[in-house]
Amino acid sequence: MKYRYACLVLATAVILPVTCVPAVAAGTDDPGTTLLPPLPLRLGEDNPCTGASEETATGAAWSQATLGLTRAQRISRGAGVTVAVVDTGVSPDVPSLSGRVTALDGADEDCVGHGTFAAGLIASAPEKGSGITGVAPEAEIVALRGTDDRGEPSPQRVALGIRTAADEGAQVVYVGHALRTGKAELASAVAYAAERDALVVAPAAPDAVPREELGPGDEMPVGPYWPAAAPGVLAVVDFGPSGLRQKNGPPAHEPDLSAPGSSMVSVGPKGAGHYIGSGASLAAAGTAGAAALVRAYRPEWTAAEVSRQLLTTAYPSDTPRLDPYAALSLAPGREKTAEEGYAKGVSARLPEPADSGPRNRALAIAGAGLAVILLVGALAAVLPRGRARNWLPPGR
């Protein structure tokens, strides 16, 4: 049976059981329950690498409907666009990514699974028996390391990954982590990518803050986070099926966009099974996929123009919400509003009014004809009565 998933999970550094809320299967009246293993954000020193999931999501994820992917993918599927994934690596053996992953500097080994999961959100192609698809299912992926093999990122690794991605010709560069340090080198790397017309997309908040980084009574950090805070980066925060962010998550710092990022379903580093995860990094992955759709459809646009299009066509909210279909279908400069759907920007051009002479003559002829008809009707009613009375007035 095909079930939809309504599962909530907070990304953590350990694997915990996740129970999915029973949901009604599409096309049936039978409720069902399934379990998807949660995606780890980092691995401890003694934890084994993430293996294959034995569970497959047969229905579509909630995020696919929220992003309107069915309509958007009729216009663009990301063909010809390369998206760099600077993260824990990307496994090239995952069936839904097969043949479209180029891994550099050992990034074909993904012990954690986060990079492969994100790549799946960006570019997974639909597989038989599963309704899960990435935002841009025909995009190419180039994998670069931004972390060590345990999933611990560093500014130096991420900066090198961004620069290498730009040198490799990636049109979109996805960064899977929000760092509290590294402002100088990461801002410099982003500027380097911008010079080569690559759009950098990054989370505006960490997915989680490890407990060991917080002392007793410490509050969650509030940013800024890098590279998201660097000029030119598209900084993204997450929301869930309810439209709200997960509770107790790290606060975001000045996000540009929001996108689905809670209870996300995607592939693991091995096999065709699925994992579930939450966080701003996953919202950024979907946004990177949307950027790939636009870059494929509008290859003449620069990275800055693509970013501006995603921002101006986003659905109005506290943090504007990503709308891939609007980004593809609206003319540049058009904005959506909550009241009327579309707003200011490009004015509608009305044709010049036609010559009114023929129309006026036709109306005059029609009016004269109507007057004749009314006169004939009146005479038809009056004349017989007049003859019957010898034309005498009433009362005589």
C-alpha positions as CSV (number, residue, x, y, z in Angstrom):
1,M,0.0,0.0,0.0
2,K,1.1,3.5,-0.7
3,Y,1.3,5.7,2.4
4,R,2.1,9.4,2.9
5,Y,4.3,10.3,5.7
6,A,3.7,12.9,8.5
7,C,6.7,12.3,10.7
8,L,8.5,14.8,13.0
9,V,12.2,14.4,13.9
10,L,14.9,16.7,15.3
11,A,18.2,16.2,13.7
12,T,20.7,14.8,16.2
13,A,24.1,13.3,16.3
14,V,22.8,9.9,17.3
15,I,20.3,7.6,15.7
16,L,16.9,7.4,17.4
17,P,13.7,5.6,16.5
18,V,11.1,7.7,14.7
19,T,7.4,6.9,14.7
20,C,5.4,8.2,11.8
21,V,1.9,9.4,12.4
22,P,-0.6,7.0,10.8
23,A,-1.9,8.5,7.6
24,V,-4.5,7.5,5.0
25,A,-3.0,5.9,1.9
26,A,-3.6,7.7,-1.3
27,G,-6.5,6.2,-3.1
28,T,-7.5,3.9,-0.1
29,D,-9.4,4.2,3.2
30,D,-6.8,2.2,5.1
31,P,-4.6,3.9,7.7
32,G,-1.0,2.8,7.8
33,T,2.2,3.2,9.8
34,T,5.8,3.1,8.7
35,L,9.1,3.7,10.2
36,L,11.9,5.6,8.5
37,P,15.3,5.8,10.2
38,P,16.4,9.3,11.1
39,L,19.3,10.9,9.3
40,P,22.3,11.5,11.5
41,L,23.9,15.0,11.4
42,R,27.2,13.9,12.8
43,L,28.7,10.6,13.9
44,G,30.6,10.0,17.2
45,E,34.0,8.6,17.2
46,D,32.9,5.0,17.8
47,N,29.7,5.1,15.7
48,P,29.7,3.0,12.5
49,C,29.0,4.6,9.1
50,T,25.4,5.0,8.1
51,G,24.1,2.0,6.3
52,A,21.3,1.3,3.9
53,S,17.8,1.9,5.0
54,E,15.5,-1.0,4.8
55,E,12.4,1.2,4.4
56,T,11.2,2.8,1.2
57,A,8.7,5.7,1.0
58,T,6.3,4.7,-1.7
59,G,4.2,7.9,-1.6
60,A,5.2,11.4,-2.3
61,A,6.6,13.6,0.4
62,W,4.6,16.5,1.8
63,S,7.4,18.9,0.6
64,Q,6.9,17.9,-3.1
65,A,3.3,19.1,-3.0
66,T,4.1,22.3,-1.0
67,L,6.8,23.2,-3.6
68,G,4.4,22.5,-6.5
69,L,7.0,20.2,-8.2
70,T,4.5,18.5,-10.5
71,R,3.8,21.9,-12.2
72,A,7.4,23.2,-12.0
73,Q,9.0,20.1,-13.5
74,R,6.8,20.4,-16.6
75,I,8.7,23.6,-17.3
76,S,12.2,22.6,-16.2
77,R,13.9,19.5,-14.7
78,G,17.4,21.0,-14.2
79,A,19.0,19.3,-17.3
80,G,22.4,20.7,-18.1
81,V,23.0,22.4,-14.7
82,T,25.6,21.3,-12.3
83,V,25.0,21.6,-8.5
84,A,28.0,21.3,-6.2
85,V,27.3,19.6,-2.8
86,V,29.8,20.8,-0.2
87,D,29.0,18.4,2.6
88,T,29.9,15.0,3.9
89,G,30.3,13.5,0.4
90,V,27.8,12.0,-2.0
91,S,27.6,8.3,-2.8
92,P,27.5,7.8,-6.6
93,D,26.0,4.3,-6.2
94,V,22.5,5.4,-5.0
95,P,20.1,4.3,-7.8
96,S,18.2,7.6,-8.0
97,L,21.4,9.5,-8.5
98,S,23.2,7.0,-10.7
99,G,25.3,8.4,-13.5
100,R,24.9,12.0,-12.4
101,V,27.5,12.2,-9.6
102,T,31.1,13.3,-10.0
103,A,33.0,13.1,-6.7
104,L,36.3,15.0,-6.1
105,D,39.0,14.4,-3.5
106,G,37.5,11.4,-2.0
107,A,34.0,12.8,-1.7
108,D,32.5,9.6,-3.1
109,E,32.7,8.1,0.4
110,D,29.8,9.4,2.6
111,C,30.1,7.8,6.0
112,V,27.5,10.1,7.6
113,G,25.0,10.2,4.8
114,H,24.0,13.9,5.1
115,G,25.6,14.9,1.8
116,T,23.9,12.1,-0.1
117,F,20.6,12.9,1.6
118,A,20.9,16.5,0.5
119,A,21.9,15.5,-3.0
120,G,18.8,13.4,-3.2
121,L,16.6,16.4,-2.2
122,I,18.3,18.4,-4.9
123,A,18.4,15.9,-7.8
124,S,16.9,12.4,-7.1
125,A,15.1,10.9,-10.1
126,P,11.9,9.0,-9.4
127,E,12.5,5.2,-8.9
128,K,10.0,2.4,-9.5
129,G,8.0,1.7,-6.4
130,S,8.7,5.1,-4.8
131,G,7.0,8.5,-5.1
132,I,10.1,10.5,-3.8
133,T,11.8,12.8,-6.2
134,G,14.3,15.7,-6.0
135,V,13.5,19.2,-7.0
136,A,15.7,19.1,-10.1
137,P,15.8,15.4,-11.1
138,E,17.9,15.9,-14.2
139,A,20.6,18.1,-12.7
140,E,24.2,16.9,-12.4
141,I,25.9,16.7,-8.9
142,V,29.6,17.4,-8.2
143,A,30.5,16.2,-4.6
144,L,33.1,18.0,-2.5
145,R,34.0,17.6,1.1
146,G,33.2,20.3,3.7
147,T,33.6,18.0,6.7
148,D,35.8,15.2,8.0
149,D,34.5,11.6,7.8
150,R,32.6,12.0,11.0
151,G,30.6,15.0,9.7
152,E,32.5,17.7,11.5
153,P,32.8,20.8,9.2
154,S,35.5,23.4,9.2
155,P,35.8,26.8,7.6
156,Q,38.9,25.8,5.7
157,R,37.2,22.7,4.2
158,V,34.0,24.5,3.3
159,A,35.9,27.4,1.7
160,L,38.0,25.1,-0.4
161,G,34.9,23.2,-1.5
162,I,33.2,26.4,-2.6
163,R,36.3,27.5,-4.6
164,T,36.8,24.1,-6.2
165,A,33.1,24.0,-7.1
166,A,33.4,27.3,-8.9
167,D,36.5,26.2,-10.7
168,E,34.7,23.0,-11.8
169,G,32.0,25.1,-13.4
170,A,29.1,24.5,-11.0
171,Q,26.3,27.0,-11.5
172,V,24.8,26.4,-8.0
173,V,26.9,25.6,-4.9
174,Y,25.1,24.0,-2.0
175,V,26.8,24.2,1.4
176,G,25.3,21.8,4.0
177,H,26.5,23.4,7.2
178,A,26.1,26.7,9.2
179,L,29.4,27.7,10.8
180,R,29.9,30.1,13.7
181,T,33.5,30.9,12.7
182,G,35.4,31.5,9.4
183,K,33.9,34.8,8.3
184,A,37.0,36.0,6.4
185,E,37.8,32.8,4.4
186,L,34.2,31.9,3.7
187,A,33.2,35.4,2.6
188,S,36.3,35.4,0.3
189,A,35.3,32.0,-1.1
190,V,31.7,33.2,-1.8
191,A,33.1,36.3,-3.6
192,Y,35.4,34.0,-5.7
193,A,32.3,31.9,-6.6
194,A,30.3,35.0,-7.5
195,E,33.0,36.1,-9.9
196,R,32.6,32.8,-11.7
197,D,28.8,33.1,-11.8
198,A,28.1,30.5,-9.2
199,L,25.2,31.0,-6.8
200,V,25.9,29.8,-3.3
201,V,23.0,28.5,-1.2
202,A,23.5,27.8,2.5
203,P,21.4,27.3,5.8
204,A,20.8,30.4,7.9
205,A,20.8,28.2,11.1
206,P,22.4,25.0,12.2
207,D,20.3,21.9,12.1
208,A,21.2,21.3,15.8
209,V,23.8,22.4,18.3
210,P,25.7,19.4,19.9
211,R,25.1,19.3,23.6
212,E,28.8,19.3,24.4
213,E,29.0,22.8,22.8
214,L,26.5,24.2,25.3
215,G,27.4,24.6,29.0
216,P,24.9,24.6,31.9
217,G,22.5,27.5,31.4
218,D,23.9,28.5,28.0
219,E,21.4,29.7,25.4
220,M,21.2,28.7,21.8
221,P,23.6,30.8,19.6
222,V,21.9,33.4,17.4
223,G,24.4,33.8,14.6
224,P,25.6,35.1,12.3
225,Y,26.4,31.9,10.6
226,W,28.8,31.4,7.7
227,P,28.8,31.3,4.7
228,A,25.0,32.2,4.8
229,A,25.8,35.7,6.2
230,A,28.3,36.5,3.4
231,P,27.1,39.0,0.7
232,G,25.6,37.2,-2.3
233,V,24.6,34.0,-0.5
234,L,21.0,32.8,-0.6
235,A,20.4,32.1,3.1
236,V,17.6,29.7,3.8
237,V,15.6,28.6,6.9
238,D,13.2,25.7,7.3
239,F,9.5,25.2,8.0
240,G,7.5,22.0,8.5
241,P,4.1,20.7,7.3
242,S,2.3,23.0,9.7
243,G,4.1,26.0,8.2
244,L,6.2,26.5,11.4
245,R,9.8,25.7,12.3
246,Q,10.6,22.8,14.6
247,K,10.5,23.8,18.3
248,N,13.7,24.2,20.2
249,G,15.8,24.5,17.0
250,P,18.6,27.0,16.8
251,P,17.3,30.5,15.8
252,A,18.0,31.5,12.2
253,H,20.1,34.6,11.4
254,E,18.6,37.0,8.8
255,P,17.3,34.4,6.3
256,D,16.4,35.4,2.8
257,L,14.0,32.5,2.1
258,S,12.2,29.7,3.8
259,A,11.6,26.3,2.4
260,P,10.4,22.9,3.5
261,G,13.0,21.4,5.9
262,S,11.1,19.4,8.5
263,S,10.2,15.8,8.1
264,M,12.1,15.6,4.9
265,V,12.4,12.2,3.1
266,S,15.4,11.3,0.9
267,V,18.0,8.7,0.1
268,G,20.8,7.3,2.3
269,P,24.4,6.6,1.3
270,K,23.6,3.0,0.3
271,G,20.8,1.3,-1.4
272,A,17.4,2.6,-2.5
273,G,15.8,3.0,0.9
274,H,14.9,6.3,2.5
275,Y,15.7,8.3,5.7
276,I,13.9,11.1,7.3
277,G,15.6,14.3,8.6
278,S,14.9,17.9,9.6
279,G,16.8,21.2,9.6
280,A,17.7,24.4,7.7
281,S,20.4,22.5,5.8
282,L,17.7,20.4,4.1
283,A,15.6,23.5,3.3
284,A,18.7,25.0,1.6
285,A,19.1,21.8,-0.4
286,G,15.6,22.2,-1.9
287,T,16.3,25.8,-2.6
288,A,19.5,24.8,-4.5
289,G,17.4,22.4,-6.5
290,A,15.0,25.3,-7.4
291,A,17.9,27.4,-8.4
292,A,19.0,24.6,-10.8
293,L,15.5,24.6,-12.3
294,V,15.7,28.3,-13.0
295,R,19.3,28.2,-14.3
296,A,18.3,25.4,-16.7
297,Y,15.2,27.3,-18.0
298,R,17.0,30.6,-18.2
299,P,20.6,29.8,-19.1
300,E,21.2,33.4,-20.1
301,W,20.6,34.7,-16.5
302,T,23.4,35.3,-14.1
303,A,23.6,33.9,-10.6
304,A,22.5,37.2,-9.2
305,E,19.5,37.3,-11.5
306,V,18.5,33.8,-10.5
307,S,18.7,34.7,-6.9
308,R,16.6,37.8,-7.4
309,Q,14.0,35.8,-9.3
310,L,13.7,33.3,-6.5
311,L,13.3,36.1,-4.0
312,T,10.8,38.3,-5.9
313,T,8.5,35.4,-6.7
314,A,8.5,33.8,-3.3
315,Y,5.2,33.6,-1.4
316,P,4.8,36.5,1.1
317,S,5.4,35.4,4.7
318,D,7.5,36.5,7.7
319,T,10.3,34.9,5.7
320,P,9.3,34.6,2.1
321,R,8.6,31.1,1.0
322,L,10.2,29.4,-1.9
323,D,7.9,28.9,-4.9
324,P,9.7,27.2,-7.8
325,Y,6.7,27.3,-10.2
326,A,6.3,31.0,-9.8
327,A,10.1,31.5,-10.3
328,L,9.8,29.7,-13.6
329,S,6.5,31.1,-14.8
330,L,6.5,34.8,-13.8
331,A,8.3,37.4,-15.8
332,P,11.4,39.0,-14.1
333,G,10.3,41.7,-11.6
334,R,6.9,40.3,-10.9
335,E,6.1,39.7,-7.2
336,K,3.4,37.6,-5.5
337,T,1.1,39.1,-2.8
338,A,-1.1,37.3,-0.3
339,E,-4.1,39.2,-1.6
340,E,-3.9,38.8,-5.3
341,G,-1.3,36.2,-6.0
342,Y,0.7,38.4,-8.3
343,A,1.8,42.0,-7.9
344,K,3.7,44.9,-9.2
345,G,6.5,44.8,-11.6
346,V,5.7,44.2,-15.2
347,S,2.5,46.2,-16.3
348,A,0.1,44.5,-18.5
349,R,0.1,45.9,-22.1
350,L,-3.4,46.4,-23.5
351,P,-3.9,46.7,-27.3
352,E,-4.7,50.1,-28.8
353,P,-8.4,50.7,-29.1
354,A,-9.9,50.0,-32.5
355,D,-11.6,52.6,-34.7
356,S,-15.0,53.4,-33.2
357,G,-16.6,54.5,-36.5
358,P,-17.9,51.1,-37.7
359,R,-19.2,50.3,-34.2
360,N,-21.1,53.5,-33.9
361,R,-22.7,53.1,-37.3
362,A,-23.8,49.5,-36.5
363,L,-25.4,50.7,-33.2
364,A,-27.3,53.5,-35.1
365,I,-28.7,51.1,-37.6
366,A,-29.7,48.6,-34.9
367,G,-31.4,51.5,-32.9
368,A,-33.3,52.6,-36.0
369,G,-34.5,49.1,-36.8
370,L,-35.7,48.7,-33.2
371,A,-37.7,51.9,-33.4
372,V,-39.4,50.8,-36.6
373,I,-40.4,47.4,-35.0
374,L,-41.9,49.2,-32.0
375,L,-43.8,51.6,-34.2
376,V,-45.3,48.8,-36.3
377,G,-46.3,46.9,-33.2
378,A,-48.0,50.0,-31.8
379,L,-50.0,50.6,-35.1
380,A,-51.0,47.0,-35.2
381,A,-52.6,47.4,-31.8
382,V,-54.2,50.8,-32.4
383,L,-55.6,50.7,-36.0
384,P,-58.1,47.8,-35.6
385,R,-59.6,49.5,-32.5
386,G,-59.9,52.9,-34.2
387,R,-61.7,51.4,-37.2
388,A,-64.2,49.6,-34.9
389,R,-65.2,52.8,-33.2
390,N,-65.3,54.9,-36.5
391,W,-62.4,56.8,-35.1
392,L,-64.6,58.3,-32.3
393,P,-62.8,59.2,-29.0
394,P,-63.5,57.0,-25.9
395,G,-66.9,57.6,-24.1
396,R,-68.8,58.7,-27.3
